[in-house]
Amino acid sequence: MSISAERDRKMKRILFVDDNPRVLEGIRDGLRRHRRDWDMVFTSAATEALSELDAGPFDVVVSDMRMQGGDGATLLAHVRDHFPETARIVLTGYSGRDAVERLLPVAHQFLAKPTGATRLADVVRRVLDVQALVNNPAVRAIAGRVERLPSPPALYTALSRALADPDSGSAEAVAILEQDAAMSAKLLHLANSAFFRTAKRITGIQAAVRHLGVANIRTLVLGLEVFRCAQENASVAAGPLMSLHRHALLVQQMASHLDANSSSREEASMAAFLHDLGLVVLVSELPEELAANLARAETEHRPLYEVEREVLGTTHAELGGYLLGLWGLPYPIVEAVANHHAPGEIQDSEPSLIDVVHVGDALIAEATPPDTRYNADAFLQLSPASVARLGIEDRIDALREVAGALVARQRESHGEGDLFGGGQP
């Protein structure tokens, strides 16, 4: 069952919290037609919201940033700690970078006011779809066969919490990174690679953070921790992980050419870098089944995810989304990872992270010579719907050239941008 499959038909409970009565009334009126599907409760203060939560569970909480009796971040932190299965959405007029970073550890999704009722309803529906993914029996069955299901990387969690503190900044990030010598060395390695071009050699983690940017550092840390965990499994051959890591970096770079929205750039970067998280887990934990599915896909000239759905009942993309959902990452990232092979299943006229990751993945797959690719993306077809939603029809040939240049540049670097170093596999 895909993430866009039929949802649980029982009525979902949604809690809306905003101290502006006119906003609450507007939401109530705009979502009136969903009353048969959703049990919606509206409150104007954090204290009232806490009472409603104590009275019974909610599937989704949509909260403003500032309100009477507390603030949105504090309320959502309480929801995260005491009701971890509840999805948390921020709907606020405070869209500055500091506000967003403070909310990252407590909110699954961030919406800036004004957001129309149609858009809000669409976001709530898609959040419910992500919840259905985490409860999907087929995905859970595969995850249950994995002996060492990865935990949320501690270094990433520490960085996220530090950056959520308005009194901290890059200096705090540097202090956290310097406590992990291996990660610091790898970030310096990446910062000096041809892949992340620099005019002069970077010798310290502070300079690396300044060069790569705090947001990019956080993305790289999460991805590198995932690959490092897989590498520590002594039975795993380095070649597949090396190829997956190189591909992840390429898709991440390609995403930066596709997403012009600065407010979602970090999410696009992270979703692109982690889009094959499920493959990393399968390479590490179920390599024989993965190899068999890859061989069948190649023999039948079909995308791997189609074969996986027939054999496993789910795909590596959905397994990756499942893990990210368990880790509490923002829902747009979870959704993008889980759906990046089949964006046409998402019924939305607006571009999304799914489109960015899918197009980046497909263009890099096209540009990568078969002899250097771990063949998971062979036969993946570029979705015309994603191209149209991103509005890049007239740029697609130029973007193919960009993808080719990125692949060529990585090959010229002789592996210096990947987690393992060394030459081509």
C-alpha atoms as one frame of an Amber mdcrd trajectory, in Angstrom:
protein
   0.000   0.000   0.000   1.447   3.385  -1.004   1.370   6.486   1.115  -1.506
   7.776  -0.988  -3.549   4.602  -0.538  -6.971   4.578   1.045  -6.881   5.942
   4.581  -8.446   4.535   7.677 -12.142   5.381   7.420 -12.743   6.139  11.085
 -13.307   9.806  11.857 -10.068  11.678  12.526  -9.783  14.212  15.358  -8.188
  17.581  14.586  -7.452  20.272  17.200  -7.064  23.896  16.033  -5.504  26.435
  18.411  -5.392  30.192  17.700  -5.992  33.176  19.963  -7.608  35.182  17.155
 -11.356  34.389  17.100 -11.670  35.598  13.509  -8.964  33.184  12.363 -10.614
  30.280  14.175 -13.995  31.173  12.707 -12.465  31.405   9.231 -10.925  27.948
   9.619 -14.199  26.541  10.940 -16.155  27.949   7.991 -13.532  26.963   5.421
 -13.391  23.360   6.614 -17.135  22.921   7.141 -17.418  20.423   4.285 -14.989
  18.061   6.082 -17.205  17.630   9.153 -18.228  14.108   8.106 -14.582  13.004
   7.944 -12.988  14.980  10.765 -14.030  15.680  14.335 -12.714  19.249  14.622
 -12.212  21.082  17.936 -11.331  24.803  18.111  -9.671  26.500  21.105  -8.185
  29.951  21.652  -5.619  29.316  24.405  -2.841  26.851  25.184  -4.443  25.950
  28.540  -7.704  25.043  26.786  -5.775  22.990  24.250  -4.037  21.029  27.013
  -7.393  20.278  28.617  -8.763  19.008  25.304  -5.690  16.808  24.818  -6.052
  15.343  28.295  -9.709  14.575  27.597  -8.981  12.455  24.530  -6.381  11.810
  21.814  -6.119  13.832  18.600  -4.663  12.753  15.283  -3.486  16.270  14.366
  -2.881  19.528  16.248  -2.754  22.778  14.238  -1.439  25.605  16.407  -0.544
  29.267  16.103   2.895  30.391  17.305   1.724  32.913  19.894  -1.403  32.668
  22.043  -2.842  33.192  25.488  -1.533  31.033  28.270   1.671  30.001  26.507
   3.033  29.749  22.975   2.839  27.323  20.102   6.347  25.957  20.516   5.744
  25.116  24.187   2.371  23.556  23.415   3.737  21.433  20.593   6.708  20.357
  22.710   4.177  19.084  25.254   2.294  17.252  22.487   5.571  15.743  21.226
   6.531  14.494  24.685   3.131  13.241  25.880   1.266  12.425  22.643   4.024
  11.320  20.244   1.605   9.802  17.708  -0.174  13.144  17.191   0.903  15.124
  14.107   1.960  18.699  14.879   1.390  21.591  12.437   2.259  25.247  13.014
   0.067  27.859  11.320   1.487  31.296  12.072   2.263  34.749  10.757   5.785
  34.630  12.179   7.838  33.240   9.305  11.332  34.510  10.139  14.252  32.084
  10.127  14.651  32.237  13.926  11.008  31.287  14.439  11.225  28.431  11.954
  14.408  27.026  13.504  12.884  27.129  16.970   9.914  25.148  15.730  11.847
  22.507  13.781  12.247  20.100  16.737   8.555  20.314  17.727   6.603  20.756
  14.476   6.079  18.208  11.729   5.006  20.916   9.314   5.152  24.706   9.151
   2.539  26.846   7.355   2.715  30.624   7.075  -0.396  32.779   7.371  -2.436
  33.450   5.388  -3.130  29.879   4.278  -6.439  29.235   2.526  -8.870  26.580
   3.709  -8.270  24.428   0.624  -4.523  24.397   1.205  -4.901  23.752   4.927
  -7.281  20.849   4.269  -4.845  19.399   1.730  -1.972  19.582   4.214  -4.047
  17.918   6.937  -5.056  15.115   4.546  -1.466  14.500   3.546  -0.334  14.482
   7.178  -2.952  11.806   7.832  -1.533   9.861   4.879   1.917   9.965   6.482
   0.416   8.629   9.700  -1.139   5.815   7.669   2.308   5.036   6.255   3.777
   4.612   9.737   0.908   2.232  10.550   1.109   0.367   7.227   1.332  -3.379
   8.055   3.491  -4.108   4.977   6.073  -1.488   5.953   5.999  -2.588   9.570
   6.541  -6.198   8.500   9.715  -5.302   6.608  10.920  -3.038   9.431  10.258
  -5.876  11.881  12.659  -8.133   9.986  15.485  -5.608  10.340  17.546  -6.617
  13.354  19.163  -3.230  13.897  16.561  -0.622  13.005  18.447   2.697  13.090
  17.713   5.129  15.894  17.529   8.902  15.418  21.178   9.981  15.222  22.132
  11.587  18.527  24.406  14.189  16.914  21.613  15.386  14.623  19.204  15.588
  17.572  21.706  17.637  19.589  22.258  20.025  16.682  18.521  20.455  16.121
  17.864  21.213  19.769  20.730  23.693  19.911  19.586  25.492  16.797  16.048
  25.672  18.195  17.399  27.829  21.031  17.195  31.488  19.926  20.246  32.284
  22.091  22.486  29.785  20.293  23.975  29.874  16.824  26.848  28.575  14.765
  29.213  28.669  17.748  27.020  26.164  19.600  26.884  23.979  16.490  30.668
  24.057  16.214  31.038  23.089  19.898  28.725  20.084  19.422  30.477  18.940
  16.241  33.931  19.232  17.785  32.915  16.603  20.361  32.703  14.036  17.541
  36.150  13.770  15.973  35.079  11.332  13.251  32.173  13.506  12.098  34.318
  16.646  12.212  36.919  14.948  10.024  34.306  13.868   7.506  32.742  17.346
   7.339  36.186  18.851   6.757  36.754  16.236   4.065  33.519  17.228   2.336
  34.093  20.960   2.743  37.457  20.653   0.967  36.250  18.320  -1.767  35.829
  19.412  -5.354  32.142  18.702  -4.868  31.783  21.657  -2.463  34.122  24.045
  -4.252  36.211  26.387  -2.094  38.911  28.909  -2.967  41.197  27.980  -0.097
  41.738  24.955   2.103  39.483  24.719   5.150  41.301  23.463   8.239  38.820
  23.915  11.094  35.254  22.886  11.805  34.250  26.513  12.411  35.375  27.436
   8.904  33.591  24.350   7.537  30.332  25.394   9.185  30.767  28.899   7.788
  31.480  27.543   4.285  28.764  24.890   4.139  26.173  26.737   6.226  24.503
  25.601   9.439  21.415  24.279   7.620  23.526  22.253   5.193  25.667  20.968
   8.060  22.598  19.626   9.847  21.467  17.838   6.688  24.912  16.359   6.083
  25.220  15.216   9.692  21.945  13.313   9.558  22.830  11.660   6.272  26.399
  10.859   7.251  25.267   9.347  10.538  22.902   7.053   8.637  25.665   5.901
   6.307  28.150   5.565   9.164  25.730   3.307  11.052  25.393   1.093   7.974
  29.145   1.036   7.416  29.709  -0.287  10.933  27.936  -3.505   9.918  30.996
  -5.623   9.138  29.095  -7.865   6.697  28.229  -4.987   4.331  30.328  -4.503
   1.207  31.516  -0.917   0.852  30.752  -0.672  -2.870  26.932  -0.393  -2.686
  27.051   2.050   0.245  29.670   4.129  -1.570  27.498   4.346  -4.667  24.388
   5.173  -2.646  26.219   7.918  -0.791  27.554   9.465  -3.987  24.088   9.327
  -5.514  22.611  10.974  -2.396  25.067  13.870  -2.651  24.295  14.320  -6.343
  20.528  14.392  -5.828  20.995  16.832  -2.945  22.968  19.149  -5.211  20.416
  18.779  -8.003  17.612  19.726  -5.612  19.274  23.106  -5.036  18.772  23.859
  -8.743  15.094  22.943  -8.572  13.850  24.541  -5.346  13.883  28.346  -5.492
  11.890  28.714  -2.253  14.394  29.651   0.443  11.966  28.734   3.247  11.904
  25.082   2.107  15.494  24.803   0.873  16.776  22.932   3.923  13.877  20.491
   3.784  14.505  19.929   0.062  18.190  19.349   0.727  17.513  16.885   3.529
  14.801  14.983   1.648  17.066  14.696  -1.395  20.027  13.464   0.655  17.889
  10.896   2.508  15.643   9.780  -0.353  17.265   6.319  -0.475  17.464   5.788
   3.291  15.397   2.628   2.875  17.972   1.225   0.435  20.764   1.926   2.916
  18.870  -0.128   5.503  18.201  -2.963   3.031  21.845  -3.038   1.881  22.877
  -3.360   5.506  20.218  -5.717   6.826  18.532  -7.629   3.970  21.181  -7.690
   1.221  20.212 -11.036  -0.358  16.584 -10.051  -0.901  17.631  -6.655  -2.238
  20.069  -8.297  -4.670  17.348 -10.652  -5.902  14.921  -7.804  -6.460  17.574
  -5.756  -8.273  18.380  -8.702 -10.547  14.709  -9.213 -11.378  14.241  -5.499
 -12.078  17.197  -5.513 -14.455  16.065  -8.695 -16.227  12.532  -7.390 -16.684
  13.623  -3.788 -17.434  11.385  -2.446 -14.704  11.939   0.037 -11.861  13.083
  -1.589  -8.630  10.203  -0.106  -6.646   7.660  -1.927  -8.846   9.340  -5.275
  -8.180   9.578  -4.525  -4.458   5.869  -3.794  -4.247   5.060  -7.142  -5.857
   7.492  -9.124  -3.716   7.460  -7.239  -0.410   4.146  -5.387  -0.501   6.005
  -2.108  -0.034   9.127  -0.298  -1.319  12.465   0.930  -0.051  11.125   4.474
  -0.453   8.245   3.781   1.930  10.597   2.046   4.370  12.768   5.179   4.387
   9.725   7.387   4.934   8.600   5.106   7.744  11.921   5.495   9.562  11.965
   9.275   9.143   8.401   9.398  10.434   9.436   7.442  13.525  12.318   9.862
  14.019   9.914  12.802  14.013  11.281  14.625  10.963   9.040  17.193   9.261
   6.216  15.517   7.387   7.046  17.097   3.993  10.417  15.293   4.173   8.779
  11.995   5.167   6.248  12.355   2.363   8.892  13.262  -0.219  11.095  10.285
   0.660   8.166   7.852   0.664   6.708   9.049  -2.657   9.684  10.173  -4.724
   9.295   7.330  -7.230   5.604   7.941  -7.927   4.781  11.646  -7.512   1.846
  11.294  -9.899  -0.125   9.633  -7.097  -0.211  12.926  -5.172  -3.299  14.926
  -6.121  -2.070  18.490  -5.776  -1.688  21.317  -8.273   1.097  23.005  -6.297
   4.758  21.937  -6.434   6.072  20.034  -3.427   9.231  18.464  -2.068   8.077
  15.233  -3.694   8.453  16.853  -7.109  11.859  18.321  -6.271  13.264  15.003
  -5.041  11.716  12.981  -7.858  13.019  15.230 -10.630  16.460  15.493  -9.023
  16.641  11.723  -8.608  15.465  10.994 -12.159  17.814  13.508 -13.804  20.842
  12.251 -11.873  19.898   8.657 -12.708  19.745   9.580 -16.405  23.142  11.277
 -16.281  24.986   8.592 -14.311  26.779   5.934 -16.403  25.470   2.449 -15.548
  28.930   1.159 -14.629  29.180   3.571 -11.669  25.602   3.418 -10.339  24.220
   0.998  -7.808  21.423   0.158 -10.191  18.442   1.023  -7.954  17.205   3.852
 -10.178  17.511   2.143 -13.548  14.304   2.464 -15.589  12.941   5.256 -13.375
  10.795   7.492 -15.598  10.718  11.274 -15.169   7.182  12.313 -14.222   5.639
  14.917 -16.589   3.319  15.917 -13.719   6.268  16.851 -11.508   7.950  18.762
 -14.325   4.713  20.685 -14.915   4.130  21.442 -11.218   7.682  22.785 -10.878
   7.183  24.883 -14.025  10.459  23.725 -15.582   9.249  22.453 -18.953  11.318
  25.062 -20.799  14.383  24.393 -18.612  14.442  20.614 -18.635  17.198  20.301
 -21.250  19.362  22.820 -19.390  18.737  20.932 -16.144  19.826  17.704 -17.811
  23.087  19.467 -18.657  23.418  20.546 -15.022  22.923  16.945 -13.900  25.545
  15.750 -16.358  28.002  18.376 -15.123  27.417  17.383 -11.476  28.040  13.715
 -12.256  31.174  14.552 -14.241  32.500  16.759 -11.443  31.968  14.025  -8.884
  33.776  11.493 -11.075  36.688  13.929 -11.445  36.934  14.199  -7.662  37.826
  10.454  -7.520  35.504   9.781  -4.609  36.814  12.548  -2.353  33.259  13.695
  -1.639  31.947  10.359  -0.453  31.844   8.882   3.015  34.511   6.277   2.360
  37.073   8.140   0.240  39.027   6.253  -2.378  38.323   5.793  -6.057  35.389
   4.672  -8.116  33.776   1.344  -7.217
